[in-house]
Amino acid sequence: MRSVNGSGVPLERMAAVGLGNALEFYDFMISSFFAVQVGHAFFPAEFGARGLLYTLATFGVGFFMRPLGGIVIGRYGDRRGRKPAMMWSFSLMGLSILGMALTPSYAQIGVAAPILLLSARLLQGFAVGGEVGPITAYAAEAAPRDHRARYVSVLQTGQGLAVLCAGLMGYFLSRLLSPADLDAYGWRVALLVGVLVVPIGLIIRSRLPETLETAVAQADTEPGGGVSPWRVFFVGLLVVGAGTIAGYGLTYMATYAQDTLKLGARLAFVTTIAQGLGYLSSAYAGGWLGDRLGHRRVLLLCFALLLVLMMPAFMLINQWPTPVTLFVVTAVLSIIHITAIVCMSAFLVESLAPTVRSGTFAMTYATGVALLGGTTQVMLKLLIDTTHSAFAPPWYIIGALALGMLALTQLPERVVAQPVHA
């Protein structure tokens, strides 16, 4: 499948760009879904239930390195090109995941274990923060103007594949291994599988054409770029925060099923598979819809649907905590969520001029995730523990979505939707 009108990078080559996003999400999903097991490995038994909270906090701290990665690698992508920035961030990402997988347990090296885990997580946060700006800018610039969301959707399709693979990996490992083996090495095997993708991704990315010079040359014909980058940044913080809080709320379903609903790990991974299938099957359709109707319009609609459906979704899984209920609820919310994320990324990127696109979007996304999205799982766990209510999490997500919708009214639709011919 090639880009229409004979312009842009062939769409099938965008799969190489999506590998970085896929690896990021695979690692995050594995870390999240095996949070209980990682807690057992890196925090001694005397920590009790706090071990899970400390594990979630360790993973959450990595998000605070993302803005620094956005500044350093994102701005590098605006100066030297999208491709070298993507190569740099992808290499660091692979190194961090390898470090996490090979870090000895607390029983082996004591307090050094959680310190090394934290160091690897900080490096990963830096890499991911630098990845998102160049990779999204590249996707938008590689596309014909009226197909931008569909090109950006390739990144989210990769995320869906990664989530699905992580869910299947977790499900099969939980069937094959005993709980003790999962604690000891099962989660490490899952991470090391992700590391195998890194050399392939680097080779493919090295062969991609650069898009920065062409994008700068065509900037005068673009309707976007008239908005101040600072305005996009501050509005984008709330929009990105809303989208990532909703997304990590869905990711938390696996932990919620084990820790709150008291279901086994095997059943909890049903939510992971459902989220992956929802993302994988709907990202491109969401991009097509955004290109046809307008990116901001579809984003607002999706936020509104998530806001209305979030509480009924939690009520359903608490009333009927069965595999079917968990699968259907997570899949439906994931389909709506991935459509929102695709349109959000296309909308914010096209609001920026090419010379500041990579760095500003990286800073916006990384800071929004760090300050708002990255703390989601810890906040949801704390809310449950503090209120002793299984229905505290949806209220947190609903509040974030409401703020995101309000913020969206402060930015205009920058690209007039054109008739799209599939």
N, C-alpha and C positions, 0 to 999 in steps of 0.2 A: 504494500500500500504506500503510495508516494504522495507527497504534498500536492495539493491542487494548484492549478494555474502555473505549474512548472516552476514555482518559486519555493524557497525555503529548503531546509534539510529534509531528505526523505524521512517519512514518519517512522519507518521501521528502524532507522539508525538511532532514533531517540531512545530505543530500548537500552542502549549503552549508557545514556545519560541517566536513565532511571535506576541503574544498578546501585548507585550511591544511596539514593533515597531508600531503595529496597533493603540494603544492608543496615542502614540506620534503624529502620523500623523492625527488621528481624531481630537485631540486637536488643532493642527496647522491649519488644514483645517477650523475648526469652527472659530477659532480666525481670520483667514485670510478672510474667506467668509463673516463674520459678522463684518469686520473691520469698516465699515461705522456706524453700529449700536453701536458697542463698543465705538467708538469715540463720539457718541452722549451721551452715558451714563457717560463717565469719563472726558470729556472736555466740558466746558460750551459753550453756543451758540456764545458768543462773539469771540471765536477762529475761527469761520467760517470754511473755507476750510482747514485751518491749523489743525483742529481737526483730520482729517483723517491722515495727515502726522505725527502728534504726536502719534497717535495710532499705526501706522506702525513702528515708531521709537521705541516705548515701547516694541513691540513684537520683534523687531530686537535686542534690547539690551540684551535680554535673550540669544541670541546666543553667546555672549561674555563670558558667564559662562560655556559654553560647554568644552573649553579646560581644565578648572580647574576640572570639573567632569571627563574628560578623564584621567587626571593625577591621581586623587584620587581613583576613582572607577575602572578605567581601570587597573591600576597597582595592585590594590587589587585583581582583577580577575586573574592576573598572579601569585600572591603569594598564595592566599587562594582558588582559584577555580572560575570557570565561574559561577556556580550556585549561590553561596552567593552574588556575585557581581550583578547578574541579579535581585535577590530578593531585594537588597538594592535600586537599581536604580528605580525599578518598584514601590516600596512603596513611594519614594519621588515624583515620577511623579504623582501618584494619589493624594497625599497631595497638590501638587501645583495646579492641575486642580480644586480641591475642593475649594481651596482658591480663585482662580480667579472667580469661579462661585458665591461665596457667598460674594464677596466684594461689599459693598454698592456703590451707584452712587455718582457722584460729587454733585448732588442736595441734597443728604442726609448728607454727611459728609465733603464736601468741598475738599480741596487739599489733604486730607488724602486718598481719593479714588484712584487717579492715583498713589500715592506712594505705597499703598497696592497692586495695580495691578502690578506695576513694581517689587515688592518684590516676588510675586507669580511667575512672569515670570522668574526672576533670579533663583529661586529654580528649576523651570522646566528645564531651560537651563542646570543647574548643573546635574540634573538627566538624561536628555537625552544624555548629553556628556559622562556620565559614562556608559550608557546603550549600546551604539553602539559597543564598543570594545568587551566586554564579549559576547554579543549576536551573533555577527558575527563570532567571534572565535569559539564559541560553535557550530554554524551551520556547519562551515567548518570541525571541528574536529569530529563531529557526523556522517559525510558522508564518504562513500567509496571514494577513491582518485579521481576516474573519474566521480564522481557525485556531486562534491562540489558546483558548481554553481547552480545546481538544488536544493540542500539543502538550500543554501543562498537565492534562489528565494522564499522560503517559507516566509521569512521576508518581501520581497517586495509584495508578494501576500497578506499578512496581511495589508500592506500599501494600496494596491488597494481596499481591502474591506473597510478599514477605510475611504478612500477618498470617495468611493461610498456611504457609510452610512452617511457621513457628508453632501454630496451633496443632498441626498434624504431627510435628516433631514431638511436642510436649505430650500429645495424646498417646502416641505409640511408645514413647519412653516410659510413660506412667503405666502402660500395660505390660511392658517387658521387664521393668526393673522394680525392685522392692522399694518402699519408702526410704530405707537406709541407703540403698544404692543411688537413688535420686539425690539425696543429700550429699553423698560422697563424690559422685562424678557425673551423674546424669545430665545436670544443667551445663557442665563443662563441655560434654560432647556436643550438646546443642549449639553452644557458642562457637566451637571450633569448626563446625560445618559451615557457619557463616563466613569464617575467615577464608575458606577455600574460594570464595567468589572474588576476593580482592585482586589477585593477579590477572584474572580474566577481565575484570572491569578496567584495570589500568591499561591493558593492551588495547582494548576497544576504544577507550576514551582518547588515547594518544593519536588515533586515526581520524578523529572528528575534525571537521572544518571549524575555524573560528568565526564568530558572528559579530564581535564587537565593532569592528571597523565599518561593516555594512550598516549596522544599526545606527551608528553615529552619522554616517553619510545620509541616511534616510530620515533623520530626526526632524528635518524641516517639514516633511510631508505628514508627520504623525499628529493626530489631534490630541494626543496625551502629552504629558510633560509640562503643562501650563500650571500645574498645582505646585506649591512650595513643597520641597522634600520634607521639611519639618512638619508641615501640616499632614502629609501622608504618614509620617512617622508616628505622630501622636494619636491621630485617629486610628491608624493601623494597630497600635498597641492594644486597644480595646477590642477591635475586630478579631485580631489574631488570638487574643486571650480568650474570647468567647468560643472560637472554633477549637482551640486546643484543649480548653477545659472540658468541652463536650466530648472531644475525641478521647482524651485520657480518662474521662469518666466511663466511656465504653470499654476502654482497655482494663479499667479497674474491675470490670464485671467478673473476670476470672478469680481475682483475689476476693472479691465480695462473695462469690459463690462458695469459696472455701472457708473464709474467715467469719462471715456474717450468717450465711445460710447453712453453714456446716455441711456442705456437700464435699465429696471426695475430689481429688485432683483430676481424675479421669473425666468426671462429669463437668467440672469447671472449664475444661478445655473446649467444650462445646461452644462456649461464647467466643473463644478465639477463632475457631473455624468459621463461625457465623460472621464475625467481623471481617475476616479475610475474604470470604466469598462475597459479602456485600460490597466491599471496596473494589475487588477485582472485577465483578460483573457490572458495576455501575459507574465507575470513574469516567470512562469515555462517553457514556450516554449523558452524564452530568455536564461534561464539557461541551458536547453538542448542544444541549439545551441552553447553556449559558451563552454560547456563540449566537444562537438564534434569537433569544429573548432579551439578552443583556445580562452582563455578569453581575452587576449589583442587584438587579431585580430578582434574579434567581437566588442569589445569596440571602437576601432578605426573606424570601419565601421559605427557604430551608431553615434558617434560624427560627422563624415563627413556628414551623412544624415541630422542630425539636423542642422548643419551649412548651408547646401544648402537650406533646406526647411523653415527655420525660417522667412526670409523676405517675401517669397510668402504667408506664412500662415497669417501674419499680414495684408498683402495687401488684401487677400480674406475676412477676417472678417471685414475690414473697408469698402470694396466695397459692400459686401452683409452681413450686420449684422443681420442675421436671425438665428433662433434656429438650423436649419439644418447645416448651415455653421459653426457655433460655435462648434457644436457637432462633426462634421467630422474632422475639423482641429485639435481640442484638442485631440480627440481620436487617430488619426494617429501619432501625435507628442508624445503622451504618450506611445504608444506601442514601439516606437523606444527608448524613454528615459528610460523606465523601463528595457529594455534589456541591455542598457548601464550600468545602476546602478547595476544590478545583476552581470554582468561580471566584473565591476570595483571592487566591494566588494570582490569577489572570488579571483581576480588577486592580489590585494594588501595584503589580508590576507595570501595567500599561499606563498607570497614573504618573510614572516617573520617567524623566529623560534618560537616554541610554548612558550618559556620562556619570550618572549617580545611581543607576538602576540596581546594580549588583550590591553595592555597599549599603544603600539605604534600605532596600528590601531585606537584606541579611540582618541589619540592625533592628529593623521593625519586627521581623519574625522572631529573631533570637531573643530580643528583650521581652516581647510579649509572652513567649513561651517560658522564659526564665522567671519572670515576675508573677505570671498568672497560671499558665498551663503546667509548668514544671512542678509546682507545688500541689497540684490537684490530688494526687493519690494520698499524699500525707494529710492534706486537709480533709479529704473524705473519711480517712481512717480516724482522725482526731474528732471529727464531727460525730461519727458513730459512737466513739468511746465516751465523748463528753455528754451527748444528749441521750445515749442509750436507746437511740431510735434508728431502725433500719431504713427510715425514710428521710434522714437528714441529707444524704448525698444529692438527690434530685433538686432540692431547693438551692443548693450552691450552684449547680449547673444552670438552673433557670435564671438566677440572678445575673450570671455572666452573660447569658444569651440576650437578656433584656438590655444590658449595657452595650453589647455589641451592635444590636439593632439601632439603638439611639445614635451611636457613633457613626454608623454608616450614612446617616442623613447629612453628615457634614462633608461628604465627598461626592462630587457629581459623577455620573456615568461618563467615562472619558472616551469610549469608542462606541459610536452608534451601531447598533446591531444591524447586520446586513442579512439578506436572504442567503441561506446556506444550502448548498447542493451537496448531498452526501456522495 
